């Protein structure tokens, strides 16, 4: 699986384009902006099979409608965050004083669901905490995880805004910490990292996760 990272928008969201080299099937992840650079990469694909959202916050889906209009691909979002696409306050758009173009999702995912790009299986991990329906997309064959705003390099996502849940975040981080083997980690903001690096250096993973601390 080829994974290309494009920081977009005022909040530096990582939009990703991933694709299977054998089949040319690909996906766009978290199109906070569907920039010309991202569109140029997408044009190289044989087919855009999915638009994958890690969660429903406005900065990760601001131009999801534009992305669908151009690619024709279905929008994939967790069941718990689906209403964010239609204007639910957990979208957090009210903090910027401007509404995105609302749209309904097409495929609603939950824990343990599986998607495929070519022969690559993408497993859905429901990891609430930053939002009720935050998910991570795990690719065991390619040893890669798209963690959205659940896990970042050396930190984790905020839990102090609408829909945030400290207890749920703790459980989600425990699940990520328990994953065996080395994985590349592609977060929703800032630089990519590895799971082993985070287990050693990230203050939210390197200690026993028995209680929340900020």
Number of C-alpha atoms within 10 A of each C-alpha: 18 10 16 15 18 17 20 22 18 9 11 16 24 27 29 23 24 22 26 19 14 10 13 16 19 27 23 29 25 30 31 25 24 23 16 9 10 21 15 10 13 19 11 12 19 14 18 23 22 23 26 24 28 29 32 28 24 24 25 28 30 23 21 28 21 15 24 19 11 11 19 15 19 19 24 21 27 24 16 19 27 25 19 24 25 16 20 15 14 20 26 19 18 12 10 9 7 8 14 17 14 17 16 16 22 14 15 14 21 18 15 11 13 15 18 15 22 16 13 15 16 22 20 22 22 22 30 28 27 28 28 22 23 28 31 28 23 20 21 14 11 15 15 20 23 24 24 29 27 27 30 22 19 15 15 21 19 17 19 11 11 13 17 18 17 18 14 18 25 20 17 23 19 17 13 19 17 11 11 9 9 12 19 17 25 28 27 28 21 13 13 16 17 17 26 18 17 20 17 13 15 18 15 22 24 13 11 9 14 10 9 11 9 7
